[in-house]
Amino acid sequence: MIIGVPKEIKNNENRIALTPGGALELVKRGHTVYVQKDGGFGSGFPDQMYVDAGAKILDTIEEVYDIAEMIIKVKEPIEPEYKLIKKGQLVFTYFHFASYEPLTHAMIESGATCLAYETVESPDRSLPLLIPMSEVAGRMAIQQGAKYLEKPIKGKGVLLGGVPGVPPGKVLVIGGGVVGTQAAKMAAGLGAQVTILDVNLQRLRYLNDVMPANVVTRYSSEMNIRDLIPHMDLIVGAVLIPGAKAPNLITRDMLKDMQPGTVLVDVAVDQGGCIETCRPTTHEDPTFIIDDIVHYCVANMPGAVPYTSTIALTNATLPYAIQLAEKGWKQACKDNNELKLGLNVIDGKVVYEGVAEAFDLPYHPVDDFLN
């Protein structure tokens, strides 16, 4: 198969979808890998490393899209890329369709096969291609939140870990999944007082067992959220519904109950956000303030640590990319239900229910396309 790896063009996105090591694994199986010039530079992988691995370098993004049967990316295509995607081309990347209707319609019109990292699902309901970036984003949520609590950038002026004689900061993590667990672990490591909310009692029992003593668990309900937010310094939104828009659990009217300078970090912003007042921001301009509350809503948080993120992502995606390249997407999805669940759009038809429901589009069963 001919595989194309374009340079990411989203604002301050320095990741690349494939490490040189990943390229080598595909090349040695007889596949051709084309990487756009300087595509890996931001992640610390110069072109020569890809050449040494057997990949070929192309100068422009147009050349990569034009030649490839399968495009492997990190972030969803943005508007300048829409016209480059061809009918019948397989695009394997994060899409988060349910959070952005123009992208959904653009991919429907392209006639491409869109296989989304975020809806590839294991039998245990885990999301293996979302987990590595969720781990990075969860840890970064605390790193960034701690920074924006500083007074010069309009935070409360609280040091999360405190010092002897001064109590530590208080962190609320809404959602006890991968993001929430990693956020709580980082905050606890800094010495903060951490509360995790979730609706899954089994998950809360697990977290209660494995987390240190400065982490407590509570059931997630509107009443409990309203009870907790007046006392918090940093609130992390870490709620995910696979392939669908995240619910708004922090509403606009709740801001008035928070102390001025409280920091909100919405890790779910690329799925529509679980904080009503959040809107996607960039690493270049990451925050905004509403009612004296600092909002950090960068939609590609792991892009700020591209070396770590690129390796972690390739570790997870490569086994699936090899299956797609070896068998073609149809046979690979027939043989592996995890990949089948990643199919969102095929030849102009929406085949993932959460996306169809989000925009009131016709839903077509994916099995109709696998015969």
DRENDO-1510 file (C-alpha; in Angstrom, 1 decimal, always signed):
<recs>
REC; n; res; u; v; w
REC; 1; MET; +0.0; +0.0; +0.0 .
REC; 2; ILE; +1.1; +3.6; -0.6 .
REC; 3; ILE; +0.9; +5.5; +2.7 .
REC; 4; GLY; +1.2; +9.3; +3.0 .
REC; 5; VAL; +2.1; +11.2; +6.2 .
REC; 6; PRO; +1.5; +14.9; +5.7 .
REC; 7; LYS; +2.9; +17.7; +7.9 .
REC; 8; GLU; +0.2; +18.8; +10.4 .
REC; 9; ILE; -0.9; +22.4; +9.6 .
REC; 10; LYS; -3.2; +23.1; +12.6 .
REC; 11; ASN; -2.1; +26.0; +14.8 .
REC; 12; ASN; +1.1; +25.0; +16.7 .
REC; 13; GLU; +0.6; +21.3; +16.0 .
REC; 14; ASN; +4.1; +19.9; +16.1 .
REC; 15; ARG; +3.3; +16.2; +16.2 .
REC; 16; ILE; +3.5; +13.9; +13.3 .
REC; 17; ALA; +1.5; +10.7; +12.8 .
REC; 18; LEU; +4.4; +8.3; +12.4 .
REC; 19; THR; +7.9; +8.0; +13.9 .
REC; 20; PRO; +10.8; +6.9; +11.7 .
REC; 21; GLY; +10.6; +3.6; +13.6 .
REC; 22; GLY; +7.0; +3.3; +12.6 .
REC; 23; ALA; +7.9; +4.1; +9.0 .
REC; 24; LEU; +10.5; +1.3; +9.0 .
REC; 25; GLU; +8.0; -1.3; +10.2 .
REC; 26; LEU; +5.7; -0.5; +7.3 .
REC; 27; VAL; +8.5; -0.3; +4.7 .
REC; 28; LYS; +10.0; -3.6; +5.7 .
REC; 29; ARG; +6.6; -5.2; +5.1 .
REC; 30; GLY; +6.7; -4.0; +1.5 .
REC; 31; HIS; +4.7; -0.8; +1.8 .
REC; 32; THR; +5.7; +2.6; +0.4 .
REC; 33; VAL; +5.7; +5.5; +2.9 .
REC; 34; TYR; +5.8; +9.1; +1.8 .
REC; 35; VAL; +6.5; +11.8; +4.4 .
REC; 36; GLN; +6.1; +15.5; +3.8 .
REC; 37; LYS; +9.3; +17.5; +4.0 .
REC; 38; ASP; +10.0; +18.7; +7.6 .
REC; 39; GLY; +6.9; +16.9; +8.8 .
REC; 40; GLY; +8.7; +15.4; +11.7 .
REC; 41; PHE; +10.9; +18.3; +12.5 .
REC; 42; GLY; +8.7; +19.7; +15.3 .
REC; 43; SER; +8.7; +16.3; +17.0 .
REC; 44; GLY; +12.5; +16.0; +16.8 .
REC; 45; PHE; +12.6; +13.7; +13.8 .
REC; 46; PRO; +14.5; +15.2; +10.9 .
REC; 47; ASP; +13.9; +14.1; +7.3 .
REC; 48; GLN; +17.1; +12.1; +7.2 .
REC; 49; MET; +15.8; +9.7; +9.9 .
REC; 50; TYR; +12.8; +8.9; +7.7 .
REC; 51; VAL; +15.1; +8.4; +4.6 .
REC; 52; ASP; +17.3; +6.1; +6.7 .
REC; 53; ALA; +14.2; +4.1; +7.6 .
REC; 54; GLY; +13.3; +3.7; +3.9 .
REC; 55; ALA; +10.6; +6.3; +3.6 .
REC; 56; LYS; +10.5; +8.8; +0.7 .
REC; 57; ILE; +10.3; +12.6; +1.2 .
REC; 58; LEU; +7.9; +14.8; -0.8 .
REC; 59; ASP; +8.1; +18.6; -0.8 .
REC; 60; THR; +4.4; +19.5; -0.5 .
REC; 61; ILE; +1.3; +18.5; +1.2 .
REC; 62; GLU; -0.5; +18.3; -2.2 .
REC; 63; GLU; +2.0; +15.7; -3.4 .
REC; 64; VAL; +1.4; +13.5; -0.3 .
REC; 65; TYR; -2.4; +13.6; -0.6 .
REC; 66; ASP; -2.2; +13.0; -4.3 .
REC; 67; ILE; -0.1; +9.8; -4.2 .
REC; 68; ALA; -1.3; +8.1; -1.1 .
REC; 69; GLU; -3.9; +5.3; -0.8 .
REC; 70; MET; -3.9; +5.8; +3.0 .
REC; 71; ILE; -3.3; +9.1; +4.8 .
REC; 72; ILE; -2.1; +8.8; +8.4 .
REC; 73; LYS; -2.5; +12.0; +10.4 .
REC; 74; VAL; -2.7; +13.3; +13.9 .
REC; 75; LYS; -5.4; +15.9; +13.9 .
REC; 76; GLU; -8.6; +16.2; +11.9 .
REC; 77; PRO; -8.2; +17.7; +8.4 .
REC; 78; ILE; -8.7; +21.5; +8.5 .
REC; 79; GLU; -10.3; +23.6; +5.7 .
REC; 80; PRO; -7.2; +23.9; +3.4 .
REC; 81; GLU; -6.9; +20.1; +3.4 .
REC; 82; TYR; -10.6; +19.3; +2.5 .
REC; 83; LYS; -10.0; +19.7; -1.2 .
REC; 84; LEU; -6.9; +17.5; -1.1 .
REC; 85; ILE; -8.8; +14.4; +0.1 .
REC; 86; LYS; -9.8; +12.1; -2.7 .
REC; 87; LYS; -12.8; +9.8; -3.2 .
REC; 88; GLY; -11.9; +6.3; -2.0 .
REC; 89; GLN; -8.9; +7.4; -0.1 .
REC; 90; LEU; -8.5; +6.0; +3.5 .
REC; 91; VAL; -7.9; +8.7; +6.1 .
REC; 92; PHE; -6.8; +7.4; +9.5 .
REC; 93; THR; -6.6; +10.1; +12.1 .
REC; 94; TYR; -8.5; +11.8; +15.0 .
REC; 95; PHE; -11.7; +13.3; +13.6 .
REC; 96; HIS; -14.0; +14.2; +16.5 .
REC; 97; PHE; -16.7; +14.7; +13.9 .
REC; 98; ALA; -19.5; +15.2; +16.5 .
REC; 99; SER; -17.9; +18.5; +17.6 .
REC; 100; TYR; -17.6; +20.1; +14.2 .
REC; 101; GLU; -20.3; +19.9; +11.5 .
REC; 102; PRO; -18.4; +21.6; +8.6 .
REC; 103; LEU; -15.7; +18.9; +8.8 .
REC; 104; THR; -18.4; +16.2; +8.8 .
REC; 105; HIS; -20.0; +17.6; +5.6 .
REC; 106; ALA; -16.6; +18.1; +4.0 .
REC; 107; MET; -15.7; +14.4; +4.5 .
REC; 108; ILE; -19.1; +13.3; +3.3 .
REC; 109; GLU; -18.5; +15.3; +0.1 .
REC; 110; SER; -15.0; +14.0; -0.3 .
REC; 111; GLY; -16.1; +10.4; -0.8 .
REC; 112; ALA; -13.2; +9.2; +1.4 .
REC; 113; THR; -13.2; +6.4; +4.0 .
REC; 114; CYS; -12.7; +8.1; +7.4 .
REC; 115; LEU; -11.5; +5.8; +10.2 .
REC; 116; ALA; -11.3; +7.8; +13.4 .
REC; 117; TYR; -8.7; +7.0; +16.1 .
REC; 118; GLU; -11.1; +8.1; +18.8 .
REC; 119; THR; -13.8; +5.5; +18.1 .
REC; 120; VAL; -11.6; +2.4; +17.7 .
REC; 121; GLU; -12.8; +0.4; +20.7 .
REC; 122; SER; -11.5; -2.7; +22.4 .
REC; 123; PRO; -13.8; -5.5; +23.7 .
REC; 124; ASP; -13.4; -4.1; +27.3 .
REC; 125; ARG; -14.8; -0.7; +26.0 .
REC; 126; SER; -11.4; +1.0; +26.3 .
REC; 127; LEU; -10.3; +3.3; +23.4 .
REC; 128; PRO; -6.7; +2.2; +22.6 .
REC; 129; LEU; -5.9; +5.0; +20.2 .
REC; 130; LEU; -7.3; +7.7; +22.5 .
REC; 131; ILE; -5.6; +6.5; +25.6 .
REC; 132; PRO; -2.0; +7.6; +24.9 .
REC; 133; MET; -3.1; +11.2; +24.1 .
REC; 134; SER; -5.6; +11.2; +27.0 .
REC; 135; GLU; -2.7; +10.3; +29.3 .
REC; 136; VAL; -0.7; +13.2; +27.9 .
REC; 137; ALA; -3.6; +15.6; +28.1 .
REC; 138; GLY; -4.6; +14.6; +31.6 .
REC; 139; ARG; -1.1; +15.2; +32.9 .
REC; 140; MET; -0.8; +18.5; +30.9 .
REC; 141; ALA; -4.1; +19.7; +32.3 .
REC; 142; ILE; -2.5; +20.0; +35.7 .
REC; 143; GLN; +0.8; +21.4; +34.4 .
REC; 144; GLN; -1.1; +24.1; +32.5 .
REC; 145; GLY; -3.7; +24.7; +35.2 .
REC; 146; ALA; -0.9; +25.2; +37.8 .
REC; 147; LYS; +0.7; +27.8; +35.5 .
REC; 148; TYR; -2.5; +29.7; +34.9 .
REC; 149; LEU; -3.2; +29.9; +38.6 .
REC; 150; GLU; -0.4; +32.4; +38.8 .
REC; 151; LYS; -1.4; +36.0; +39.5 .
REC; 152; PRO; +0.4; +37.6; +36.5 .
REC; 153; ILE; -1.9; +35.7; +34.2 .
REC; 154; LYS; -5.1; +36.5; +36.2 .
REC; 155; GLY; -5.2; +33.3; +38.3 .
REC; 156; LYS; -5.9; +33.2; +42.0 .
REC; 157; GLY; -2.2; +33.2; +42.9 .
REC; 158; VAL; -2.3; +29.8; +44.4 .
REC; 159; LEU; +0.6; +27.3; +44.4 .
REC; 160; LEU; -1.0; +23.9; +44.0 .
REC; 161; GLY; +1.3; +22.1; +46.4 .
REC; 162; GLY; +1.3; +24.8; +49.0 .
REC; 163; VAL; +4.3; +25.2; +51.4 .
REC; 164; PRO; +4.8; +24.4; +55.1 .
REC; 165; GLY; +2.3; +26.5; +57.0 .
REC; 166; VAL; +0.1; +27.1; +53.9 .
REC; 167; PRO; -2.5; +24.7; +52.7 .
REC; 168; PRO; -2.2; +23.2; +49.2 .
REC; 169; GLY; -4.5; +24.1; +46.4 .
REC; 170; LYS; -7.8; +22.3; +45.7 .
REC; 171; VAL; -8.4; +20.5; +42.4 .
REC; 172; LEU; -11.7; +19.1; +41.1 .
REC; 173; VAL; -11.5; +16.6; +38.3 .
REC; 174; ILE; -14.8; +15.8; +36.6 .
REC; 175; GLY; -14.6; +12.4; +35.1 .
REC; 176; GLY; -12.6; +9.4; +36.3 .
REC; 177; GLY; -11.5; +7.9; +33.0 .
REC; 178; VAL; -8.0; +8.0; +31.6 .
REC; 179; VAL; -7.8; +11.8; +31.4 .
REC; 180; GLY; -9.2; +12.3; +34.9 .
REC; 181; THR; -7.0; +9.6; +36.4 .
REC; 182; GLN; -3.9; +11.0; +35.0 .
REC; 183; ALA; -4.9; +14.6; +36.0 .
REC; 184; ALA; -5.6; +13.4; +39.6 .
REC; 185; LYS; -2.3; +11.5; +39.7 .
REC; 186; MET; -0.4; +14.6; +38.6 .
REC; 187; ALA; -2.2; +17.0; +41.0 .
REC; 188; ALA; -1.8; +14.6; +43.9 .
REC; 189; GLY; +1.9; +14.3; +43.1 .
REC; 190; LEU; +2.2; +18.1; +43.4 .
REC; 191; GLY; +0.6; +17.8; +46.8 .
REC; 192; ALA; -2.8; +19.3; +46.0 .
REC; 193; GLN; -6.1; +18.2; +47.6 .
REC; 194; VAL; -8.0; +16.4; +44.8 .
REC; 195; THR; -11.6; +15.4; +44.3 .
REC; 196; ILE; -12.6; +13.1; +41.4 .
REC; 197; LEU; -16.2; +12.9; +40.3 .
REC; 198; ASP; -17.7; +10.1; +38.2 .
REC; 199; VAL; -21.1; +8.4; +37.7 .
REC; 200; ASN; -19.5; +4.9; +37.7 .
REC; 201; LEU; -19.4; +3.6; +41.2 .
REC; 202; GLN; -17.2; +0.7; +40.2 .
REC; 203; ARG; -14.7; +3.2; +38.8 .
REC; 204; LEU; -14.9; +5.3; +42.0 .
REC; 205; ARG; -14.2; +2.2; +44.1 .
REC; 206; TYR; -11.1; +1.5; +42.0 .
REC; 207; LEU; -9.8; +5.1; +42.2 .
REC; 208; ASN; -10.4; +5.1; +45.9 .
REC; 209; ASP; -8.2; +2.0; +46.2 .
REC; 210; VAL; -5.3; +3.1; +44.0 .
REC; 211; MET; -5.1; +6.9; +44.6 .
REC; 212; PRO; -3.1; +8.4; +47.5 .
REC; 213; ALA; -4.7; +9.8; +50.6 .
REC; 214; ASN; -4.9; +13.4; +49.2 .
REC; 215; VAL; -7.4; +12.2; +46.6 .
REC; 216; VAL; -11.1; +11.7; +47.5 .
REC; 217; THR; -13.9; +10.4; +45.3 .
REC; 218; ARG; -17.5; +11.6; +45.0 .
REC; 219; TYR; -20.5; +10.7; +42.8 .
REC; 220; SER; -20.9; +13.1; +39.9 .
REC; 221; SER; -24.2; +15.0; +40.1 .
REC; 222; GLU; -25.2; +18.6; +39.6 .
REC; 223; MET; -25.8; +19.1; +43.3 .
REC; 224; ASN; -22.3; +17.8; +44.1 .
REC; 225; ILE; -20.7; +19.9; +41.4 .
REC; 226; ARG; -22.4; +23.0; +42.7 .
REC; 227; ASP; -21.4; +22.1; +46.3 .
REC; 228; LEU; -17.8; +21.7; +45.3 .
REC; 229; ILE; -17.0; +24.5; +42.8 .
REC; 230; PRO; -17.0; +27.5; +45.2 .
REC; 231; HIS; -14.0; +25.9; +47.1 .
REC; 232; MET; -11.8; +24.9; +44.1 .
REC; 233; ASP; -8.8; +26.5; +42.6 .
REC; 234; LEU; -8.5; +24.4; +39.5 .
REC; 235; ILE; -11.3; +22.5; +37.8 .
REC; 236; VAL; -10.5; +19.9; +35.1 .
REC; 237; GLY; -13.3; +18.8; +32.7 .
REC; 238; ALA; -12.4; +15.2; +31.7 .
REC; 239; VAL; -15.7; +13.8; +30.4 .
REC; 240; LEU; -15.8; +11.7; +27.2 .
REC; 241; ILE; -18.7; +10.0; +25.4 .
REC; 242; PRO; -17.0; +8.1; +22.5 .
REC; 243; GLY; -17.8; +9.6; +19.1 .
REC; 244; ALA; -20.4; +12.0; +20.5 .
REC; 245; LYS; -20.6; +15.5; +21.9 .
REC; 246; ALA; -19.6; +15.9; +25.6 .
REC; 247; PRO; -22.3; +17.0; +28.0 .
REC; 248; ASN; -22.1; +20.4; +29.6 .
REC; 249; LEU; -21.6; +19.7; +33.3 .
REC; 250; ILE; -20.3; +23.1; +34.2 .
REC; 251; THR; -22.9; +25.7; +33.0 .
REC; 252; ARG; -22.6; +29.4; +32.6 .
REC; 253; ASP; -24.6; +30.2; +35.7 .
REC; 254; MET; -22.1; +28.2; +37.8 .
REC; 255; LEU; -19.3; +30.7; +37.1 .
REC; 256; LYS; -20.8; +33.1; +39.6 .
REC; 257; ASP; -20.3; +30.6; +42.4 .
REC; 258; MET; -16.6; +30.3; +41.7 .
REC; 259; GLN; -13.9; +32.5; +43.3 .
REC; 260; PRO; -12.3; +35.0; +40.9 .
REC; 261; GLY; -9.1; +33.6; +39.3 .
REC; 262; THR; -10.3; +30.0; +39.4 .
REC; 263; VAL; -8.9; +28.1; +36.4 .
REC; 264; LEU; -11.0; +25.9; +34.2 .
REC; 265; VAL; -9.3; +23.4; +31.9 .
REC; 266; ASP; -11.6; +21.6; +29.5 .
REC; 267; VAL; -9.8; +18.6; +28.1 .
REC; 268; ALA; -13.0; +17.6; +26.3 .
REC; 269; VAL; -13.1; +20.7; +24.2 .
REC; 270; ASP; -12.3; +18.8; +21.0 .
REC; 271; GLN; -15.5; +16.8; +21.6 .
REC; 272; GLY; -17.6; +20.0; +22.1 .
REC; 273; GLY; -16.5; +20.5; +25.7 .
REC; 274; CYS; -18.1; +19.7; +29.1 .
REC; 275; ILE; -17.8; +23.3; +30.3 .
REC; 276; GLU; -20.5; +25.4; +28.6 .
REC; 277; THR; -18.4; +28.6; +28.4 .
REC; 278; CYS; -15.4; +26.9; +26.8 .
REC; 279; ARG; -14.6; +27.3; +23.2 .
REC; 280; PRO; -11.5; +25.9; +21.4 .
REC; 281; THR; -8.3; +27.9; +21.8 .
REC; 282; THR; -4.8; +27.5; +20.5 .
REC; 283; HIS; -1.3; +27.2; +22.1 .
REC; 284; GLU; -0.7; +30.6; +20.7 .
REC; 285; ASP; -3.6; +32.2; +22.5 .
REC; 286; PRO; -4.7; +29.5; +25.0 .
REC; 287; THR; -6.9; +31.3; +27.6 .
REC; 288; PHE; -9.7; +33.7; +27.9 .
REC; 289; ILE; -11.6; +35.1; +30.9 .
REC; 290; ILE; -15.3; +35.1; +31.5 .
REC; 291; ASP; -16.7; +36.5; +34.8 .
REC; 292; ASP; -13.2; +36.6; +36.3 .
REC; 293; ILE; -12.8; +32.9; +35.6 .
REC; 294; VAL; -9.7; +31.8; +33.6 .
REC; 295; HIS; -10.6; +29.3; +30.8 .
REC; 296; TYR; -7.9; +27.1; +29.2 .
REC; 297; CYS; -9.4; +25.2; +26.3 .
REC; 298; VAL; -6.6; +24.3; +23.9 .
REC; 299; ALA; -8.0; +21.6; +21.6 .
REC; 300; ASN; -4.7; +19.9; +20.9 .
REC; 301; MET; -3.0; +20.0; +24.2 .
REC; 302; PRO; -0.5; +17.1; +23.5 .
REC; 303; GLY; +0.8; +19.1; +20.6 .
REC; 304; ALA; +2.8; +21.1; +23.1 .
REC; 305; VAL; +4.9; +18.1; +24.0 .
REC; 306; PRO; +5.3; +16.6; +20.5 .
REC; 307; TYR; +8.3; +14.4; +21.1 .
REC; 308; THR; +6.5; +12.5; +23.8 .
REC; 309; SER; +3.2; +12.6; +22.1 .
REC; 310; THR; +4.4; +11.4; +18.7 .
REC; 311; ILE; +6.1; +8.3; +20.1 .
REC; 312; ALA; +3.2; +7.5; +22.4 .
REC; 313; LEU; +0.7; +7.8; +19.5 .
REC; 314; THR; +2.7; +5.7; +17.0 .
REC; 315; ASN; +3.1; +3.0; +19.7 .
REC; 316; ALA; -0.7; +2.7; +19.7 .
REC; 317; THR; -1.6; +3.3; +16.1 .
REC; 318; LEU; +1.1; +1.3; +14.3 .
REC; 319; PRO; -0.4; -2.2; +14.9 .
REC; 320; TYR; -3.7; -1.0; +13.4 .
REC; 321; ALA; -2.0; +0.9; +10.5 .
REC; 322; ILE; -0.1; -2.4; +9.6 .
REC; 323; GLN; -3.4; -4.3; +9.5 .
REC; 324; LEU; -5.0; -1.7; +7.2 .
REC; 325; ALA; -1.9; -1.6; +4.9 .
REC; 326; GLU; -1.6; -5.4; +4.8 .
REC; 327; LYS; -5.3; -6.2; +4.2 .
REC; 328; GLY; -6.9; -3.1; +2.9 .
REC; 329; TRP; -9.5; -1.3; +5.1 .
REC; 330; LYS; -12.5; -3.6; +4.2 .
REC; 331; GLN; -10.8; -6.9; +5.1 .
REC; 332; ALA; -9.0; -5.4; +8.1 .
REC; 333; CYS; -12.3; -4.1; +9.5 .
REC; 334; LYS; -14.0; -7.4; +8.8 .
REC; 335; ASP; -11.3; -9.2; +10.7 .
REC; 336; ASN; -10.9; -6.8; +13.6 .
REC; 337; ASN; -14.0; -5.4; +15.2 .
REC; 338; GLU; -12.0; -2.7; +17.0 .
REC; 339; LEU; -11.1; -1.2; +13.6 .
REC; 340; LYS; -14.6; -1.6; +12.3 .
REC; 341; LEU; -15.9; +0.6; +15.2 .
REC; 342; GLY; -13.5; +3.2; +14.0 .
REC; 343; LEU; -15.3; +3.7; +10.7 .
REC; 344; ASN; -17.3; +7.0; +10.8 .
REC; 345; VAL; -17.8; +8.0; +7.1 .
REC; 346; ILE; -17.6; +5.8; +4.0 .
REC; 347; ASP; -18.1; +7.0; +0.4 .
REC; 348; GLY; -20.3; +9.9; +1.5 .
REC; 349; LYS; -22.4; +8.0; +4.1 .
REC; 350; VAL; -22.2; +8.4; +7.9 .
REC; 351; VAL; -21.8; +5.0; +9.4 .
REC; 352; TYR; -21.3; +6.0; +13.1 .
REC; 353; GLU; -24.5; +6.6; +15.0 .
REC; 354; GLY; -23.1; +9.3; +17.4 .
REC; 355; VAL; -22.1; +11.4; +14.4 .
REC; 356; ALA; -25.4; +11.0; +12.6 .
REC; 357; GLU; -27.3; +11.9; +15.7 .
REC; 358; ALA; -25.2; +15.0; +16.4 .
REC; 359; PHE; -26.2; +16.6; +13.1 .
REC; 360; ASP; -29.5; +14.8; +12.3 .
REC; 361; LEU; -27.9; +13.1; +9.3 .
REC; 362; PRO; -29.0; +9.7; +7.8 .
REC; 363; TYR; -27.3; +6.8; +9.4 .
REC; 364; HIS; -26.1; +3.8; +7.4 .
REC; 365; PRO; -25.1; +0.5; +9.0 .
REC; 366; VAL; -21.4; -0.1; +8.5 .
REC; 367; ASP; -21.9; -3.7; +7.6 .
REC; 368; ASP; -23.6; -2.5; +4.4 .
REC; 369; PHE; -20.1; -1.5; +3.2 .
REC; 370; LEU; -18.2; -4.5; +4.3 .
REC; 371; ASN; -19.8; -7.1; +2.1 .
</recs>
